[in-house]
Amino acid sequence: MTWNRHTTHVQDGDLILLVGQRHKHFIITLKAGMEFHTHRGILKHDDLIGLPWGTQVFSHKDAPFYVFSPSLADVLREIPRNTQILYPKDIGFILLTTGIGPASRVIEAGSGSGAMTTALAHSVGTQGQIFSYDNREKMSKLAQKNLRRLGLDERVEFKVRDIEEGFDEKDVDALFLDVRTPHDYIPQVRAALKPGGYFASLVPTFNQVEDLLLALNQSQFAFIEVCEILLRHYKAQSSRLRPTDRMVAHTGFLIFARRVEKGTRSKSSEEESRK
């Protein structure tokens, strides 16, 4: 299977996105000789192989579908899961705020189903490395399976362990905690981050935010920010443009901070400040 994002035509073995009526999405892997069955009809894989991306095709019931290469957001929305995953709106903001990109070294605690792991591995490229911790072997195996499906597993080292024991890595560029009590692990976070490195976490309640802010302030983190991302879609019709009936509102509070090192003031500066 290939998540083929840089070609112009569909190939055998590609991961593809089929978009039908009412924007119903299906993500499948093309295999010569196979068929895709849906309540709107059957599509033969052989009829799709070789088509330009974005081509409209029809099932044997004449139902229309478009064939696309799935985006990262498409993949994350359809990822097999046992737990709630982070939303693309939150993931994108985390990646931009922490500066995670090609060749970054990043620790993630709370592998879950591998949605955030997928986004991290996609972002760091072939030169980067993700270290993903989870104390639940079942969840770690699911995340590994999801990364293998996308061909991103070589960028990730999975570890089944309680992070209370600390992290093996040092001087990483960024560290993301997706655990129930992130405030309990801030000393371990500081030990793993490089000076000036980025910390990020997502928690759903005010009490968790308060506990985390206290822990960050006690462990020499600064430039602390708390925010949430609300996403509202609009009906894309020129004659009746208005908000859709539903929106993706509160999914969690995002907390960001940077590891800092305390400086030493000169005696002259101290004397000047007393005047």
Sine and cosine of phi, psi and omega as CSV:
sin_phi,cos_phi,sin_psi,cos_psi,sin_omega,cos_omega
0.00,0.00,0.66,-0.75,-0.01,-1.00
-0.77,-0.64,0.79,-0.62,0.15,-0.99
-1.00,0.03,1.00,-0.01,-0.22,-0.98
-1.00,-0.09,0.98,-0.21,-0.11,-0.99
-0.96,-0.30,0.01,1.00,-0.15,-0.99
-0.76,-0.64,0.48,0.88,0.07,-1.00
-0.86,-0.51,0.14,-0.99,-0.02,-1.00
-0.98,-0.22,-0.29,0.96,-0.07,-1.00
-0.76,-0.65,0.47,-0.88,0.00,-1.00
-0.95,0.31,0.68,-0.73,-0.01,-1.00
-0.83,-0.56,0.40,-0.91,0.08,-1.00
-0.86,0.52,0.74,-0.67,-0.01,-1.00
1.00,-0.05,-0.09,1.00,-0.01,-1.00
-0.95,0.31,0.54,-0.84,0.23,-0.97
-0.99,0.12,0.83,-0.55,-0.08,-1.00
-0.82,-0.58,0.40,-0.92,0.08,-1.00
-0.93,-0.37,0.85,-0.52,0.09,-1.00
-0.97,-0.23,0.84,-0.55,0.01,-1.00
-0.92,-0.40,0.90,-0.44,-0.04,-1.00
-0.98,-0.22,-0.34,-0.94,0.01,-1.00
-0.90,0.44,0.54,-0.84,-0.06,-1.00
0.85,0.53,0.45,0.89,0.07,-1.00
0.87,0.48,0.47,0.88,0.08,-1.00
-0.92,0.39,0.80,-0.60,-0.11,-0.99
-0.96,-0.28,0.59,-0.81,0.15,-0.99
-0.67,-0.74,0.74,-0.67,0.11,-0.99
-0.91,-0.40,0.85,-0.53,-0.04,-1.00
-0.69,-0.72,0.27,-0.96,0.10,-1.00
-0.97,-0.25,0.81,-0.59,-0.03,-1.00
-0.96,0.26,0.72,-0.70,0.09,-1.00
-0.66,-0.75,0.82,-0.57,-0.02,-1.00
-0.81,0.59,0.72,-0.69,0.03,-1.00
1.00,0.01,-0.16,0.99,-0.03,-1.00
-1.00,-0.05,0.20,-0.98,0.04,-1.00
-0.75,-0.66,0.51,-0.86,0.09,-1.00
-0.95,-0.32,0.85,-0.53,-0.06,-1.00
-0.96,-0.27,0.75,-0.66,0.06,-1.00
-0.62,-0.79,0.27,-0.96,0.01,-1.00
-0.91,0.42,-0.25,0.97,0.05,-1.00
-0.99,-0.11,0.17,0.99,0.08,-1.00
0.83,-0.56,-0.07,-1.00,-0.07,-1.00
-0.93,-0.36,0.68,-0.74,0.12,-0.99
-0.88,-0.48,0.79,-0.61,0.06,-1.00
-1.00,0.08,0.76,-0.65,0.00,-1.00
-0.85,0.53,-0.62,0.79,-0.03,-1.00
-0.88,0.48,-0.49,0.87,0.00,-1.00
-0.97,0.26,-0.29,0.96,-0.03,-1.00
-1.00,-0.09,-0.53,0.85,-0.04,-1.00
-0.90,0.44,0.78,-0.62,0.01,-1.00
0.99,-0.14,-0.18,0.98,0.01,-1.00
-0.97,0.24,0.48,-0.87,0.15,-0.99
-0.92,0.40,0.58,-0.81,0.10,-1.00
-0.84,0.53,0.59,-0.80,0.01,-1.00
1.00,0.01,0.08,1.00,-0.02,-1.00
-0.97,0.25,0.64,-0.77,0.11,-0.99
-1.00,0.08,0.74,-0.68,0.02,-1.00
-0.79,-0.62,0.21,-0.98,-0.05,-1.00
-0.74,-0.67,0.65,-0.76,0.05,-1.00
-0.97,0.25,0.05,-1.00,0.00,-1.00
-0.93,0.37,-0.24,0.97,0.10,-1.00
-0.99,-0.10,0.15,0.99,0.03,-1.00
0.94,0.34,0.37,0.93,0.08,-1.00
-0.99,0.14,0.72,-0.70,-0.07,-1.00
-0.99,0.11,0.59,-0.81,0.12,-0.99
-0.64,-0.77,0.48,-0.88,0.16,-0.99
-0.94,-0.35,0.58,-0.81,-0.03,-1.00
-0.96,-0.29,0.87,-0.49,0.00,-1.00
-0.78,-0.63,0.35,-0.94,0.27,-0.96
-0.99,0.13,0.82,-0.58,-0.10,-1.00
-0.92,0.39,0.62,-0.78,0.10,-0.99
-0.98,0.17,0.13,-0.99,0.07,-1.00
-0.86,0.51,-0.68,0.73,0.01,-1.00
-0.88,0.48,-0.65,0.76,0.04,-1.00
-0.87,0.50,-0.73,0.69,-0.03,-1.00
-0.89,0.46,-0.68,0.74,-0.04,-1.00
-0.92,0.39,-0.63,0.78,0.00,-1.00
-0.91,0.42,-0.50,0.87,-0.09,-1.00
-0.97,-0.23,0.11,0.99,-0.10,-0.99
-0.92,0.39,0.72,-0.69,0.07,-1.00
-0.86,0.51,0.71,-0.70,-0.15,-0.99
-0.59,-0.81,0.45,-0.89,0.16,-0.99
-0.91,-0.40,-0.21,0.98,-0.03,-1.00
-0.71,-0.70,0.22,-0.98,0.11,-0.99
-0.90,0.44,0.71,-0.70,0.01,-1.00
-0.98,-0.22,0.28,-0.96,0.10,-0.99
-0.93,0.37,0.55,-0.83,0.04,-1.00
-0.99,0.15,0.52,-0.85,0.05,-1.00
-0.80,0.60,-0.57,0.82,-0.01,-1.00
-0.88,0.48,-0.61,0.79,0.02,-1.00
-0.98,0.20,-0.66,0.75,-0.02,-1.00
-0.87,0.50,-0.72,0.69,-0.02,-1.00
-0.87,0.50,-0.66,0.75,-0.01,-1.00
-0.93,0.37,-0.60,0.80,0.04,-1.00
-0.89,0.46,-0.72,0.69,-0.03,-1.00
-0.88,0.47,-0.69,0.73,-0.02,-1.00
-0.94,0.34,-0.68,0.73,-0.07,-1.00
-0.92,0.39,-0.60,0.80,-0.04,-1.00
-1.00,0.01,-0.08,1.00,0.05,-1.00
0.95,0.33,0.37,0.93,-0.01,-1.00
-0.95,0.32,0.81,-0.59,-0.04,-1.00
-0.36,-0.93,-0.29,-0.96,-0.03,-1.00
-0.79,0.62,0.74,-0.67,0.05,-1.00
0.97,0.25,0.09,1.00,0.05,-1.00
-0.94,0.35,0.53,-0.85,0.14,-0.99
-0.94,-0.34,0.85,-0.52,-0.16,-0.99
-0.71,-0.70,0.67,-0.74,0.14,-0.99
-0.97,-0.23,0.69,-0.72,0.12,-0.99
-0.83,-0.55,0.75,-0.66,0.07,-1.00
-0.90,-0.44,0.87,-0.49,-0.12,-0.99
0.96,-0.29,0.93,0.38,-0.06,-1.00
-0.87,0.50,-0.62,0.79,-0.03,-1.00
0.83,0.56,-0.69,-0.72,0.01,-1.00
-1.00,0.09,-0.08,1.00,0.09,-1.00
0.99,-0.12,0.23,0.97,-0.01,-1.00
-0.92,0.39,-0.79,0.61,0.02,-1.00
-0.91,0.42,-0.60,0.80,0.04,-1.00
-0.86,0.51,-0.66,0.75,0.02,-1.00
-0.88,0.47,-0.72,0.69,0.00,-1.00
-0.90,0.44,-0.65,0.76,0.02,-1.00
-0.91,0.42,-0.73,0.68,-0.02,-1.00
-0.89,0.45,-0.63,0.78,0.05,-1.00
-0.88,0.47,-0.62,0.79,-0.10,-0.99
-0.98,0.21,-0.58,0.81,-0.10,-1.00
-0.99,0.16,-0.26,0.97,0.04,-1.00
0.95,0.30,-0.17,-0.98,-0.07,-1.00
-0.96,0.28,-0.33,0.94,-0.03,-1.00
-1.00,-0.03,-0.20,0.98,-0.02,-1.00
-1.00,-0.02,0.04,-1.00,0.00,-1.00
-0.50,-0.87,0.72,-0.70,0.06,-1.00
-0.93,-0.37,0.68,-0.73,0.07,-1.00
-0.89,-0.46,0.94,-0.34,-0.15,-0.99
-0.93,-0.37,0.87,-0.49,-0.06,-1.00
-0.96,-0.28,0.63,-0.78,0.16,-0.99
-0.38,-0.92,0.66,-0.75,-0.01,-1.00
-1.00,0.02,0.08,1.00,0.03,-1.00
-0.94,-0.34,0.94,-0.35,-0.06,-1.00
-0.88,0.48,-0.60,0.80,0.00,-1.00
-0.88,0.48,-0.69,0.72,0.00,-1.00
-0.93,0.37,-0.64,0.77,0.00,-1.00
-0.88,0.47,-0.65,0.76,0.01,-1.00
-0.92,0.40,-0.61,0.79,0.04,-1.00
-0.91,0.41,-0.69,0.73,0.02,-1.00
-0.88,0.48,-0.67,0.74,0.03,-1.00
-0.88,0.48,-0.67,0.75,0.01,-1.00
-0.89,0.46,-0.67,0.74,0.00,-1.00
-0.92,0.40,-0.60,0.80,0.03,-1.00
-0.94,0.33,-0.61,0.79,0.04,-1.00
-0.89,0.45,-0.62,0.78,0.00,-1.00
-0.86,0.52,-0.49,0.87,-0.04,-1.00
-0.98,-0.17,-0.02,1.00,-0.01,-1.00
0.96,0.29,0.43,0.90,-0.04,-1.00
-0.94,-0.35,0.04,1.00,-0.13,-0.99
-0.91,0.41,-0.45,0.89,-0.02,-1.00
-0.94,0.33,-0.26,0.97,0.01,-1.00
-1.00,0.02,-0.05,1.00,-0.12,-0.99
-0.82,-0.58,0.71,-0.70,0.16,-0.99
-0.95,-0.32,0.91,-0.41,-0.04,-1.00
-1.00,-0.03,0.63,-0.78,-0.01,-1.00
-0.69,-0.73,0.80,-0.60,0.05,-1.00
-0.99,-0.14,0.98,-0.22,-0.09,-1.00
-0.23,-0.97,0.45,-0.89,0.11,-0.99
-0.98,0.21,0.83,-0.56,-0.07,-1.00
-0.96,0.28,-0.08,1.00,0.12,-0.99
-0.87,0.48,-0.44,0.90,0.04,-1.00
-0.96,0.26,-0.16,0.99,-0.03,-1.00
0.99,-0.14,0.10,-1.00,0.01,-1.00
-0.96,-0.28,0.54,-0.84,0.01,-1.00
-0.95,0.30,-0.50,0.87,-0.14,-0.99
-1.00,0.06,0.47,-0.88,0.07,-1.00
-0.79,-0.61,0.42,-0.91,0.10,-1.00
0.84,0.54,0.64,0.77,0.09,-1.00
-0.98,0.22,0.38,-0.92,-0.06,-1.00
-0.96,0.27,-0.56,0.83,-0.05,-1.00
-0.44,-0.90,0.42,-0.91,0.01,-1.00
-0.63,-0.78,0.79,-0.61,-0.02,-1.00
-0.90,-0.44,0.81,-0.59,0.04,-1.00
-0.96,-0.28,0.84,-0.54,0.12,-0.99
-0.83,-0.56,0.93,0.38,-0.03,-1.00
-0.76,-0.65,0.26,-0.97,-0.12,-0.99
-0.92,0.39,-0.62,0.78,-0.05,-1.00
-0.82,-0.58,0.95,0.32,-0.05,-1.00
-0.88,0.48,-0.44,0.90,-0.01,-1.00
-0.90,0.44,-0.34,0.94,-0.01,-1.00
-0.97,0.25,-0.22,0.98,-0.16,-0.99
-0.86,-0.52,0.28,0.96,-0.04,-1.00
-0.91,0.42,-0.62,0.78,0.10,-0.99
-0.86,0.52,-0.64,0.77,0.04,-1.00
-0.92,0.40,-0.59,0.80,0.05,-1.00
-0.89,0.46,-0.74,0.67,-0.03,-1.00
-0.88,0.48,-0.62,0.79,-0.02,-1.00
-0.92,0.40,-0.45,0.89,-0.05,-1.00
-1.00,-0.02,-0.45,0.89,-0.05,-1.00
-0.98,0.22,0.52,-0.85,0.15,-0.99
-0.96,0.27,0.37,-0.93,0.08,-1.00
-0.83,0.56,0.78,-0.63,-0.04,-1.00
0.99,0.12,0.00,1.00,-0.04,-1.00
-0.93,0.37,0.31,-0.95,-0.08,-1.00
-1.00,-0.09,0.68,-0.74,0.17,-0.99
-0.91,-0.42,0.62,-0.79,0.07,-1.00
-0.57,-0.82,0.51,-0.86,0.05,-1.00
-0.44,-0.90,0.35,-0.94,0.09,-1.00
-0.76,-0.65,0.80,-0.59,0.05,-1.00
-0.71,-0.70,0.48,-0.88,-0.10,-1.00
-1.00,0.01,-0.29,0.96,-0.14,-0.99
-0.84,-0.55,0.37,-0.93,0.03,-1.00
-0.88,0.47,-0.67,0.75,-0.04,-1.00
-0.86,0.50,-0.64,0.77,0.03,-1.00
-0.91,0.41,-0.63,0.78,0.04,-1.00
-0.89,0.46,-0.71,0.70,-0.01,-1.00
-0.87,0.49,-0.71,0.71,0.02,-1.00
-0.89,0.46,-0.64,0.77,-0.03,-1.00
-0.94,0.35,-0.65,0.76,0.03,-1.00
-0.88,0.48,-0.68,0.73,0.02,-1.00
-0.88,0.48,-0.70,0.71,-0.01,-1.00
-0.91,0.42,-0.63,0.78,0.01,-1.00
-0.91,0.41,-0.67,0.74,0.01,-1.00
-0.91,0.41,-0.51,0.86,0.00,-1.00
-0.98,0.18,-0.23,0.97,-0.09,-1.00
-0.89,-0.45,0.45,0.89,0.07,-1.00
0.85,0.52,0.78,0.63,0.22,-0.98
-0.94,-0.33,0.54,-0.84,-0.03,-1.00
-0.65,-0.76,-0.01,-1.00,-0.04,-1.00
0.79,0.61,0.74,0.68,-0.05,-1.00
-0.99,0.16,0.72,-0.70,0.03,-1.00
-0.76,-0.66,0.58,-0.81,0.10,-1.00
-0.79,-0.61,0.74,-0.67,0.01,-1.00
-0.42,-0.91,0.15,-0.99,0.18,-0.98
-0.66,-0.75,0.45,-0.89,-0.05,-1.00
-0.93,-0.37,0.83,-0.55,0.05,-1.00
-0.93,-0.37,0.76,-0.65,-0.08,-1.00
-0.89,-0.46,0.85,-0.52,0.04,-1.00
-0.86,-0.51,0.82,-0.58,0.08,-1.00
-1.00,-0.07,0.40,-0.92,0.04,-1.00
-0.86,-0.51,0.50,-0.87,0.09,-1.00
-0.93,0.37,0.88,-0.48,-0.09,-1.00
-1.00,0.09,0.88,0.48,0.03,-1.00
-0.77,-0.63,0.86,-0.51,-0.13,-0.99
-0.86,0.52,-0.52,0.85,-0.07,-1.00
-1.00,0.07,-0.22,0.98,-0.02,-1.00
-0.54,-0.84,0.79,0.62,0.02,-1.00
-0.93,0.36,0.86,-0.51,0.04,-1.00
-0.27,-0.96,0.25,-0.97,0.03,-1.00
-0.89,0.45,0.55,-0.84,0.11,-0.99
-0.94,0.34,0.22,-0.98,-0.09,-1.00
-0.94,0.34,-0.40,0.92,-0.03,-1.00
-0.83,-0.55,0.42,-0.91,0.08,-1.00
-0.63,-0.78,0.36,-0.93,0.08,-1.00
-1.00,-0.02,0.99,-0.15,-0.10,-0.99
-1.00,-0.07,-0.84,-0.53,-0.10,-0.99
-0.95,0.31,0.89,-0.46,0.11,-0.99
-0.90,-0.43,-0.23,0.97,0.03,-1.00
0.34,-0.94,0.30,-0.95,0.09,-1.00
-1.00,-0.05,0.74,-0.67,0.06,-1.00
-0.99,-0.11,0.76,-0.65,0.02,-1.00
-0.85,-0.52,0.78,-0.63,0.02,-1.00
-0.83,-0.56,0.53,-0.85,0.06,-1.00
-0.35,-0.94,0.25,-0.97,0.04,-1.00
-0.79,-0.62,0.63,-0.78,0.08,-1.00
-0.95,0.33,0.78,-0.63,0.03,-1.00
-0.81,-0.58,0.33,-0.94,0.03,-1.00
-0.89,-0.45,0.76,-0.64,-0.01,-1.00
-0.95,0.32,0.72,-0.69,0.06,-1.00
-1.00,-0.03,0.18,-0.98,0.03,-1.00
-0.93,-0.37,0.85,-0.53,-0.02,-1.00
-0.98,0.22,0.58,-0.82,0.04,-1.00
-0.96,0.29,0.36,-0.93,0.00,-1.00
-0.88,0.47,-0.59,0.81,0.00,-1.00
-0.90,0.43,-0.60,0.80,0.03,-1.00
-0.92,0.38,-0.64,0.77,0.02,-1.00
-0.91,0.42,-0.66,0.75,0.00,-1.00
-0.91,0.41,-0.62,0.79,0.01,-1.00
-0.91,0.41,-0.61,0.79,-0.03,-1.00
-0.94,0.35,-0.39,0.92,-0.01,-1.00
-0.98,0.19,-0.32,0.95,-0.07,-1.00
-0.96,0.26,0.00,0.00,0.00,0.00
